[in-house]
Amino acid sequence: MPGFTDPAVAEVFEGRAIRRQIRIRLFESTDAPWIDLLLYLPNHARGPVPAFLGLNYGNQGVHPDPEIVPSRNSVCRRGEHAHRWPLEMLLQRGYAVGSFHGGDIELDRHGSGCHFTLEDWKSGIRYQVLRQSGRTQLADDAWGSIGAWAWGLSRAPSINVV
């Protein structure tokens, strides 16, 4: 069923922030893609805060924290892309930071940081939408991976985290 679960919550950065790992189910089908959102919230916030939201090459690459659950299909190493995510600075300035692996929505063979075979697009959001419409082949002018990732980014803010 569409919705989210929030099993992994921890204080991080010497108590200055909370890290949440939230699974967002996008469709009722259990074999449909889902998002594993990695979310950091500043502890000093007294209400809603502005947030930076972006794709990553695997949640484990955002920070070397061993408690971050690795993204499925991702090939990056723990903390490999931490230099792209100035988490502590953003949190100190009062921003939340959310991120998930682009491969959660759609695997891509052109550098999205994931294992890929030619049939892997069938594990993505575009194939799920096609199946729901009774089709199995993409049209030549159909949306591509970038469109799928944009759609996925639009889903993440729809959850209300308290």
C-alpha positions as a Markdown table, in Angstrom:
| # | Residue | x | y | z |
|---|---|---|---|---|
| 1 | Met | 0.0 | 0.0 | 0.0 |
| 2 | Pro | 1.4 | 3.5 | -0.8 |
| 3 | Gly | 2.7 | 5.3 | 2.2 |
| 4 | Phe | 5.9 | 5.3 | 4.3 |
| 5 | Thr | 7.6 | 3.5 | 7.1 |
| 6 | Asp | 10.2 | 5.1 | 9.4 |
| 7 | Pro | 12.1 | 2.3 | 11.1 |
| 8 | Ala | 15.5 | 3.9 | 11.5 |
| 9 | Val | 15.8 | 7.1 | 13.6 |
| 10 | Ala | 19.1 | 8.2 | 15.3 |
| 11 | Glu | 20.7 | 11.3 | 16.7 |
| 12 | Val | 23.8 | 12.3 | 14.8 |
| 13 | Phe | 26.5 | 14.9 | 14.7 |
| 14 | Glu | 26.9 | 15.0 | 18.5 |
| 15 | Gly | 23.1 | 15.5 | 19.0 |
| 16 | Arg | 22.8 | 18.4 | 16.6 |
| 17 | Ala | 20.6 | 16.5 | 14.2 |
| 18 | Ile | 18.3 | 13.6 | 13.7 |
| 19 | Arg | 18.9 | 11.1 | 10.8 |
| 20 | Arg | 15.8 | 9.3 | 9.6 |
| 21 | Gln | 15.8 | 6.5 | 7.0 |
| 22 | Ile | 12.3 | 6.4 | 5.5 |
| 23 | Arg | 10.9 | 3.9 | 3.0 |
| 24 | Ile | 8.3 | 5.6 | 0.8 |
| 25 | Arg | 6.0 | 3.1 | -1.0 |
| 26 | Leu | 4.9 | 4.6 | -4.3 |
| 27 | Phe | 2.4 | 2.0 | -5.4 |
| 28 | Glu | 0.4 | -0.8 | -3.8 |
| 29 | Ser | 2.2 | -3.5 | -5.7 |
| 30 | Thr | 5.0 | -5.1 | -3.6 |
| 31 | Asp | 7.2 | -5.4 | -6.7 |
| 32 | Ala | 6.9 | -1.7 | -7.6 |
| 33 | Pro | 9.8 | 0.7 | -7.0 |
| 34 | Trp | 10.1 | 2.5 | -3.7 |
| 35 | Ile | 12.2 | 5.3 | -2.3 |
| 36 | Asp | 14.6 | 4.9 | 0.6 |
| 37 | Leu | 14.8 | 8.5 | 1.7 |
| 38 | Leu | 17.8 | 9.5 | 3.8 |
| 39 | Leu | 16.6 | 12.6 | 5.8 |
| 40 | Tyr | 18.5 | 14.8 | 8.2 |
| 41 | Leu | 16.7 | 17.3 | 10.4 |
| 42 | Pro | 18.3 | 19.9 | 12.7 |
| 43 | Asn | 17.5 | 19.3 | 16.3 |
| 44 | His | 17.1 | 22.9 | 17.2 |
| 45 | Ala | 14.2 | 23.4 | 14.8 |
| 46 | Arg | 10.9 | 24.5 | 16.3 |
| 47 | Gly | 8.6 | 23.8 | 13.4 |
| 48 | Pro | 8.9 | 23.3 | 9.6 |
| 49 | Val | 12.3 | 24.1 | 8.1 |
| 50 | Pro | 13.5 | 24.6 | 4.5 |
| 51 | Ala | 15.1 | 21.6 | 3.0 |
| 52 | Phe | 17.6 | 20.6 | 0.3 |
| 53 | Leu | 16.5 | 17.6 | -1.6 |
| 54 | Gly | 18.6 | 15.7 | -4.2 |
| 55 | Leu | 19.5 | 12.5 | -5.7 |
| 56 | Asn | 22.6 | 10.5 | -4.8 |
| 57 | Tyr | 24.6 | 7.6 | -6.1 |
| 58 | Gly | 23.7 | 5.5 | -3.0 |
| 59 | Asn | 22.6 | 6.6 | 0.5 |
| 60 | Gln | 25.8 | 5.1 | 1.9 |
| 61 | Gly | 27.9 | 7.5 | -0.2 |
| 62 | Val | 26.4 | 10.6 | 1.4 |
| 63 | His | 28.3 | 10.1 | 4.7 |
| 64 | Pro | 30.6 | 7.5 | 6.1 |
| 65 | Asp | 28.2 | 6.7 | 8.9 |
| 66 | Pro | 28.1 | 2.9 | 9.2 |
| 67 | Glu | 24.4 | 3.0 | 10.3 |
| 68 | Ile | 23.2 | 4.3 | 6.9 |
| 69 | Val | 21.4 | 1.5 | 5.1 |
| 70 | Pro | 23.1 | 1.0 | 1.7 |
| 71 | Ser | 20.9 | 1.6 | -1.3 |
| 72 | Arg | 19.9 | -1.4 | -3.4 |
| 73 | Asn | 21.7 | -1.7 | -6.7 |
| 74 | Ser | 24.2 | 1.0 | -5.8 |
| 75 | Val | 27.9 | 0.6 | -6.4 |
| 76 | Cys | 29.4 | 3.6 | -4.4 |
| 77 | Arg | 31.4 | 3.1 | -1.3 |
| 78 | Arg | 30.5 | 4.4 | 2.2 |
| 79 | Gly | 31.2 | 8.1 | 2.3 |
| 80 | Glu | 32.5 | 8.2 | -1.3 |
| 81 | His | 30.4 | 11.3 | -2.2 |
| 82 | Ala | 30.3 | 13.0 | 1.2 |
| 83 | His | 32.2 | 16.0 | -0.2 |
| 84 | Arg | 29.1 | 16.8 | -2.3 |
| 85 | Trp | 26.8 | 16.8 | 0.8 |
| 86 | Pro | 27.9 | 19.4 | 3.4 |
| 87 | Leu | 25.5 | 18.0 | 5.9 |
| 88 | Glu | 26.8 | 19.6 | 9.1 |
| 89 | Met | 27.0 | 23.1 | 7.6 |
| 90 | Leu | 23.5 | 22.9 | 6.2 |
| 91 | Leu | 22.0 | 21.5 | 9.4 |
| 92 | Gln | 23.9 | 24.1 | 11.5 |
| 93 | Arg | 22.2 | 26.8 | 9.4 |
| 94 | Gly | 18.8 | 25.4 | 10.0 |
| 95 | Tyr | 18.2 | 23.4 | 6.8 |
| 96 | Ala | 17.0 | 19.8 | 6.5 |
| 97 | Val | 18.7 | 17.6 | 3.9 |
| 98 | Gly | 16.9 | 14.8 | 2.1 |
| 99 | Ser | 18.4 | 12.5 | -0.5 |
| 100 | Phe | 17.8 | 9.1 | -2.1 |
| 101 | His | 19.5 | 7.0 | -4.7 |
| 102 | Gly | 18.3 | 7.7 | -8.3 |
| 103 | Gly | 18.3 | 3.9 | -8.8 |
| 104 | Asp | 15.4 | 3.7 | -6.3 |
| 105 | Ile | 13.2 | 5.2 | -9.1 |
| 106 | Glu | 15.0 | 4.2 | -12.3 |
| 107 | Leu | 18.2 | 2.5 | -13.0 |
| 108 | Asp | 20.3 | 4.1 | -15.7 |
| 109 | Arg | 23.3 | 2.8 | -17.7 |
| 110 | His | 24.9 | 6.2 | -18.1 |
| 111 | Gly | 26.5 | 6.8 | -14.8 |
| 112 | Ser | 23.8 | 6.7 | -12.1 |
| 113 | Gly | 26.0 | 4.7 | -9.8 |
| 114 | Cys | 24.2 | 1.4 | -10.1 |
| 115 | His | 24.5 | -2.1 | -11.4 |
| 116 | Phe | 22.6 | -2.2 | -14.8 |
| 117 | Thr | 21.5 | -4.7 | -17.4 |
| 118 | Leu | 19.4 | -3.9 | -20.4 |
| 119 | Glu | 16.3 | -5.5 | -18.7 |
| 120 | Asp | 16.8 | -3.4 | -15.5 |
| 121 | Trp | 14.5 | -0.6 | -16.7 |
| 122 | Lys | 11.7 | -3.0 | -16.0 |
| 123 | Ser | 12.4 | -2.5 | -12.3 |
| 124 | Gly | 11.8 | 1.2 | -12.5 |
| 125 | Ile | 8.9 | 3.6 | -12.3 |
| 126 | Arg | 8.4 | 3.9 | -16.1 |
| 127 | Tyr | 7.7 | 0.2 | -16.5 |
| 128 | Gln | 5.4 | 0.2 | -13.4 |
| 129 | Val | 3.3 | 3.0 | -15.0 |
| 130 | Leu | 3.3 | 1.1 | -18.4 |
| 131 | Arg | 2.1 | -2.1 | -16.7 |
| 132 | Gln | -0.7 | -0.2 | -15.0 |
| 133 | Ser | -1.8 | 1.1 | -18.4 |
| 134 | Gly | -1.7 | -2.4 | -19.9 |
| 135 | Arg | 1.4 | -1.8 | -22.1 |
| 136 | Thr | 4.9 | -3.2 | -21.9 |
| 137 | Gln | 6.9 | -1.1 | -24.4 |
| 138 | Leu | 7.9 | 2.6 | -24.2 |
| 139 | Ala | 7.0 | 4.8 | -27.1 |
| 140 | Asp | 10.0 | 6.5 | -28.9 |
| 141 | Asp | 9.0 | 9.9 | -27.4 |
| 142 | Ala | 8.3 | 8.5 | -23.8 |
| 143 | Trp | 9.7 | 10.0 | -20.7 |
| 144 | Gly | 13.3 | 9.0 | -19.9 |
| 145 | Ser | 15.3 | 8.4 | -16.8 |
| 146 | Ile | 15.6 | 12.1 | -16.0 |
| 147 | Gly | 11.8 | 12.5 | -16.1 |
| 148 | Ala | 11.5 | 9.5 | -13.8 |
| 149 | Trp | 14.0 | 10.9 | -11.4 |
| 150 | Ala | 12.2 | 14.3 | -11.4 |
| 151 | Trp | 8.9 | 12.5 | -10.7 |
| 152 | Gly | 10.6 | 10.7 | -7.8 |
| 153 | Leu | 11.9 | 13.9 | -6.3 |
| 154 | Ser | 8.4 | 15.3 | -6.4 |
| 155 | Arg | 7.1 | 12.4 | -4.3 |
| 156 | Ala | 9.6 | 12.8 | -1.4 |
| 157 | Pro | 8.2 | 16.1 | -0.1 |
| 158 | Ser | 4.7 | 14.7 | 0.1 |
| 159 | Ile | 5.4 | 13.0 | 3.4 |
| 160 | Asn | 4.8 | 14.9 | 6.6 |
| 161 | Val | 7.7 | 14.2 | 9.0 |
| 162 | Val | 7.1 | 15.2 | 12.6 |
